[in-house]
Amino acid sequence: SISPNEYILHDKTRGNGIHVLNANNATNFANAVEFKDSNNYWNNANPQMNDAATDAYWGLQMTYDYFDQKHNRKSYDDNDSEILAYVHVDNNWFNASWNGQFIRFGDGNSNPLTHIDVAAHELAHGVTGNSARLVYSYESGALNESFSDVFGNSTEFFAQGTGGSWLIGTDNFVLRDMSNPKNFNDPDTYKGQYWNFTSSDNGGVHTNSGVQNYWYYLLSEGGTGTNDNGDVYAVSKIGLDTAGFIAYRNLAYYLTTNSQYADARIGSILSAVDLYGTCSYPVEQVIKAWHAVGLGPDNFTDDFYALESASLGSGCELSSTENLTMSVSYNPSGCTSKVVNGDSLYFNYSINGTVVTEPMILTGVPIVGDTLSYTFNTTADFSQPGIYNINYWVSYKHDLYLDNDSVTNIVVKNVLQLNDRANTIDFENSTEYE
């Protein structure tokens, strides 16, 4: 209440507030005004579609409550910052977005994009931006979009129970279907049918999100089938809450700015281990659900995955005996580890196609999260001016998941050094500068 018989959409009972304003079909938000009601009974359906304001308002309230009650997170930044949103943005703008500070809702084709899962989707971008900060392009961007879909529909089910659905959007603007991504030409298998291999849409962020979306659906509801790789899968449901706990922990604690799908798989397995134990039923189903969408085997495996290797950089001081080092991390993904003392890990590198393979004999059994580093006995010759392309990979007989075993396309340059008058540089006339 701001005066007798005058109410606005500003909830001060949740953190530092939820505030929804009217952009009046403009993009200059300095001129936005309050939505008002005389008795706080917001039966505001009218030709101006002002019921969209209360849809957005309630959706953001439910999103706040979902993250608070399910994940003990206070607002999008876990610091109870105000949640600010504008409705009726631009003319017939068929979109909704989060810009790092507030949410914008367009009216679409006379059907505002303010459905609860859309409101939650946009606020979840704020959660991602204040946790993993996934870069909005290619696979990290697809994960960014997927986590917003994950928490968008999780919030819808939280607020509406059986009235929720696995669709993103409603009525005349259904955008995606988490239970069957292919219904909207989105992939349900990693790099399978409908995967966007191009640079369009920031590398397919809204399309390739279908892979984790389907993983989350299968984990929550269970399912059987055959994926685009010809792999038969069977996933048993663990329930929406358990799946949500695992997904949130992965986003909040394991993933980083440039995480890829392989990282999401590892992080979700580790999250399930943290929450439910190494040999638990949820861990098993997490692994099976990733197998269903084309990432990894459908059972426990000893996974040694490659970490970013230090680059030698570029310069004119590189020698003929440079040391190369590769690091891997160990994730047993369950309780059936086959690693024993004396086993061999095989570390490999190639330089411009020439391959070196060397074994490292384990002198103990690693535990979850251990990092193993190996410096090759065979040194590398970078003494001649030129460009050297290096690939690293690791192999182990019981590691059945190969997608995360390599670090590729590391470039080292030995630049030409100019010595007195022996070498010359010609400067061509140019009028263009970039």
Summary of the structure (lengths in Angstrom):
residues: 434
radius of gyration: 26.1
end to end distance: 56.3
largest distance: 88.6
contacts: 1396
relative contact order: 0.08
helix: 30%
strand: 23%
